[in-house]
């Protein structure tokens, strides 16, 4: 009787292990499918542009290669123009106040 119960317990353990292995197999298939989908999406992306060539021997060329100097100069020029406009309006308003 004990041998029969031990055999039934062994069969039940093996069934549970088969279910566990099947679950693991399904989870692995889902992971592989997700990885294939991500690989497909990455393959659809455009290629990356090449790295720009190193500049000539000038220091300004090297600075522009590492940091966008043209953008900084444009921002500073815009700031200077706005500051000059503000100062001119300020002077005009002072003259108008002095006349009144």
Secondary structure, DSSP 8 states (H G I E B T S, - for coil): -HHHHHHHHHHHHHHHHHHHHHHHHHHHHHHHHHHHHHHHHHHHS-----------S-HHHHHHHHS-HHHHHHHHHHHHHHHHHHHHHHHHHHHHHHH-
